[in-house]
Structure formats: C-alpha cells, structure tokens
Amino acid sequence: MNARHLPSLIAVLVVLAATSAFALALWLQFAKDYTPCSLCIYQRLANLAVLVIVVMGLCWTGAARRGLWLLASAYALAGAGLAGWQWHLTAVAAHTVERCAAVNLFPGERSFGPWGKDFASALSGHGSCAAAGIRTLAGWPVTHWSLVFFLACAILLWLAQWLAGRQGKN
C-alpha cells in the first residue's frame, strides 16, 4: 500500500462507518421499534453531515480536502456532544422521564412519493430522550455506541487531514 493513499483510505473508512451507523439507526427504528427522540434525530443529522462532507472532501484535494475533513470532524464532535448529553439525561433523569420537544423535519410526507411516510418518520423524533437512551445494542446503551462512533470519526478525520497535510509539505 502506498502511504500517499492512507488519508483517503481513512476517509473511506469513516464514510463506511457513517453509512453503517445510519443504516443501523434506521434498522433499530423500523425493525426493532426503537422510537427516536429529538436528540437521536439531531445525532442522525450530524451523522449525515459527516458522511456528506467527507465524501465531498474525497472529491477535492489539498487544503480544500483538509478543510472539509476538519469541518466534518467538527460535526462529529457536535454529534458526540449530543450523545454525551443524552447519556447524561439517561443517567440523571431516567427516573423522572419527561417528553422532549418533538422534531419533524419533513412534515409534508406526500412530497416523497410512496415512501414519504417512512422517509419523513426517519427524520422525526418524539418521546423521552432519557428513555430512548436506555435502549441497548449488544449489551451496551445506544448512547454509548453513538458517543464512541462520533469520537472515533473525529479522531480518524484529524489523523487523515494531518497525514494529508504532512504529505503536502514533502
């Protein structure tokens, strides 16, 4: 393997992880009936932002690529902050479950054709953020998985942009 391609390979790994994480979130919602809360939806948006921005970075080179990857890492840190806040709500407020504000990003579900209802519900959340945070996957709360995912993406993107910057100086 050529070391010149390592930053791009790291970015592709982040793209695959972000795609898998989004698919997993949809599977948990539609196959396992995990009702997403508003924080879950905001984490999905952060995930989509990371995914789109990293793919854009793969299409460019030089400082633009590194800048996009830094921007994507900022969105990953925002997602980690949201996951951390949900973890806090789960730990502190689980015994006093209150409903969070509902989020519905696409209220006009007819605009997406026959799949409009499913598409609109994939980006709409309601229910308790604390209650949603106690759901588990492989024996670990989903909020913990989300926090680890976002932090790993941020670290990998920092590494990719640092390696790309070093290669540009040589």
C-alpha positions as a Python dict, from the first residue, in 0.01 Angstrom:
ca = {
    (1, 'M'): (0, 0, 0),
    (2, 'N'): (122, 345, -90),
    (3, 'A'): (135, 583, 210),
    (4, 'R'): (11, 858, -20),
    (5, 'H'): (-333, 695, -26),
    (6, 'L'): (-359, 648, 351),
    (7, 'P'): (-557, 970, 422),
    (8, 'S'): (-812, 878, 156),
    (9, 'L'): (-839, 523, 289),
    (10, 'I'): (-904, 660, 638),
    (11, 'A'): (-1173, 888, 495),
    (12, 'V'): (-1333, 595, 312),
    (13, 'L'): (-1336, 406, 644),
    (14, 'V'): (-1521, 700, 803),
    (15, 'V'): (-1770, 702, 513),
    (16, 'L'): (-1834, 329, 557),
    (17, 'A'): (-1873, 371, 934),
    (18, 'A'): (-2113, 666, 892),
    (19, 'T'): (-2319, 478, 635),
    (20, 'S'): (-2332, 172, 862),
    (21, 'A'): (-2426, 381, 1165),
    (22, 'F'): (-2710, 550, 976),
    (23, 'A'): (-2835, 216, 844),
    (24, 'L'): (-2818, 74, 1197),
    (25, 'A'): (-3020, 366, 1333),
    (26, 'L'): (-3288, 307, 1070),
    (27, 'W'): (-3288, -68, 1141),
    (28, 'L'): (-3330, -3, 1514),
    (29, 'Q'): (-3620, 230, 1441),
    (30, 'F'): (-3807, 28, 1182),
    (31, 'A'): (-3716, -334, 1263),
    (32, 'K'): (-3678, -312, 1642),
    (33, 'D'): (-3934, -37, 1707),
    (34, 'Y'): (-3688, 189, 1890),
    (35, 'T'): (-3866, 523, 1889),
    (36, 'P'): (-3611, 800, 1829),
    (37, 'C'): (-3620, 1113, 2040),
    (38, 'S'): (-3524, 1463, 1929),
    (39, 'L'): (-3159, 1413, 2033),
    (40, 'C'): (-3149, 1092, 1827),
    (41, 'I'): (-3265, 1286, 1522),
    (42, 'Y'): (-3005, 1558, 1576),
    (43, 'Q'): (-2739, 1285, 1603),
    (44, 'R'): (-2862, 1140, 1272),
    (45, 'L'): (-2826, 1484, 1114),
    (46, 'A'): (-2471, 1513, 1249),
    (47, 'N'): (-2400, 1166, 1107),
    (48, 'L'): (-2536, 1268, 766),
    (49, 'A'): (-2331, 1589, 775),
    (50, 'V'): (-2014, 1390, 848),
    (51, 'L'): (-2097, 1149, 566),
    (52, 'V'): (-2169, 1415, 303),
    (53, 'I'): (-1875, 1641, 395),
    (54, 'V'): (-1622, 1357, 399),
    (55, 'V'): (-1744, 1240, 57),
    (56, 'M'): (-1709, 1598, -70),
    (57, 'G'): (-1354, 1601, 69),
    (58, 'L'): (-1274, 1284, -122),
    (59, 'C'): (-1365, 1468, -442),
    (60, 'W'): (-1122, 1755, -377),
    (61, 'T'): (-752, 1779, -300),
    (62, 'G'): (-512, 1986, -97),
    (63, 'A'): (-622, 2245, 156),
    (64, 'A'): (-988, 2219, 50),
    (65, 'R'): (-990, 1847, 132),
    (66, 'R'): (-825, 1901, 469),
    (67, 'G'): (-1063, 2187, 548),
    (68, 'L'): (-1366, 1975, 466),
    (69, 'W'): (-1237, 1692, 682),
    (70, 'L'): (-1186, 1936, 970),
    (71, 'L'): (-1542, 2061, 920),
    (72, 'A'): (-1667, 1701, 923),
    (73, 'S'): (-1474, 1639, 1245),
    (74, 'A'): (-1649, 1943, 1398),
    (75, 'Y'): (-1984, 1784, 1311),
    (76, 'A'): (-1860, 1456, 1460),
    (77, 'L'): (-1774, 1642, 1782),
    (78, 'A'): (-2120, 1801, 1779),
    (79, 'G'): (-2270, 1452, 1746),
    (80, 'A'): (-2051, 1335, 2035),
    (81, 'G'): (-2175, 1627, 2242),
    (82, 'L'): (-2536, 1535, 2167),
    (83, 'A'): (-2469, 1169, 2254),
    (84, 'G'): (-2294, 1276, 2575),
    (85, 'W'): (-2587, 1497, 2671),
    (86, 'Q'): (-2829, 1211, 2607),
    (87, 'W'): (-2608, 985, 2818),
    (88, 'H'): (-2629, 1245, 3096),
    (89, 'L'): (-3008, 1263, 3064),
    (90, 'T'): (-3026, 885, 3080),
    (91, 'A'): (-2812, 869, 3392),
    (92, 'V'): (-2965, 1161, 3579),
    (93, 'A'): (-3321, 1191, 3460),
    (94, 'A'): (-3423, 833, 3384),
    (95, 'H'): (-3631, 815, 3699),
    (96, 'T'): (-3821, 1133, 3607),
    (97, 'V'): (-3895, 1064, 3244),
    (98, 'E'): (-4025, 1369, 3061),
    (99, 'R'): (-4101, 1413, 2696),
    (100, 'C'): (-3855, 1608, 2487),
    (101, 'A'): (-3967, 1850, 2220),
    (102, 'A'): (-4085, 1671, 1909),
    (103, 'V'): (-3879, 1710, 1592),
    (104, 'N'): (-4036, 1672, 1248),
    (105, 'L'): (-3803, 1788, 972),
    (106, 'F'): (-4029, 1689, 682),
    (107, 'P'): (-4393, 1749, 777),
    (108, 'G'): (-4510, 1716, 415),
    (109, 'E'): (-4467, 1341, 377),
    (110, 'R'): (-4655, 1333, 44),
    (111, 'S'): (-4370, 1514, -130),
    (112, 'F'): (-4153, 1200, -121),
    (113, 'G'): (-4388, 971, -312),
    (114, 'P'): (-4496, 627, -192),
    (115, 'W'): (-4214, 611, 65),
    (116, 'G'): (-4288, 957, 200),
    (117, 'K'): (-4420, 843, 536),
    (118, 'D'): (-4118, 620, 606),
    (119, 'F'): (-3871, 886, 488),
    (120, 'A'): (-4038, 1157, 694),
    (121, 'S'): (-4051, 936, 1004),
    (122, 'A'): (-3680, 852, 970),
    (123, 'L'): (-3607, 1217, 1046),
    (124, 'S'): (-3875, 1287, 1305),
    (125, 'G'): (-3842, 1215, 1673),
    (126, 'H'): (-4063, 1224, 1977),
    (127, 'G'): (-4070, 1072, 2318),
    (128, 'S'): (-3832, 1088, 2610),
    (129, 'C'): (-3462, 1142, 2541),
    (130, 'A'): (-3380, 972, 2872),
    (131, 'A'): (-3598, 670, 2790),
    (132, 'A'): (-3453, 645, 2438),
    (133, 'G'): (-3103, 650, 2586),
    (134, 'I'): (-3154, 336, 2792),
    (135, 'R'): (-3213, 115, 2487),
    (136, 'T'): (-2928, -130, 2440),
    (137, 'L'): (-2745, -286, 2150),
    (138, 'A'): (-2513, -580, 2217),
    (139, 'G'): (-2545, -516, 2590),
    (140, 'W'): (-2437, -153, 2577),
    (141, 'P'): (-2664, 155, 2567),
    (142, 'V'): (-2711, 301, 2219),
    (143, 'T'): (-2598, 642, 2352),
    (144, 'H'): (-2260, 491, 2441),
    (145, 'W'): (-2223, 342, 2093),
    (146, 'S'): (-2315, 678, 1941),
    (147, 'L'): (-2059, 863, 2152),
    (148, 'V'): (-1782, 616, 2060),
    (149, 'F'): (-1877, 635, 1691),
    (150, 'F'): (-1865, 1014, 1677),
    (151, 'L'): (-1538, 1039, 1873),
    (152, 'A'): (-1376, 773, 1653),
    (153, 'C'): (-1486, 961, 1340),
    (154, 'A'): (-1341, 1287, 1473),
    (155, 'I'): (-1009, 1123, 1563),
    (156, 'L'): (-983, 942, 1229),
    (157, 'L'): (-1061, 1261, 1038),
    (158, 'W'): (-800, 1456, 1235),
    (159, 'L'): (-549, 1182, 1155),
    (160, 'A'): (-642, 1183, 785),
    (161, 'Q'): (-611, 1559, 750),
    (162, 'W'): (-284, 1563, 944),
    (163, 'L'): (-136, 1291, 722),
    (164, 'A'): (-261, 1472, 410),
    (165, 'G'): (-101, 1794, 535),
    (166, 'R'): (231, 1623, 602),
    (167, 'Q'): (233, 1474, 255),
    (168, 'G'): (172, 1818, 107),
    (169, 'K'): (486, 1952, 278),
    (170, 'N'): (712, 1681, 140),
}
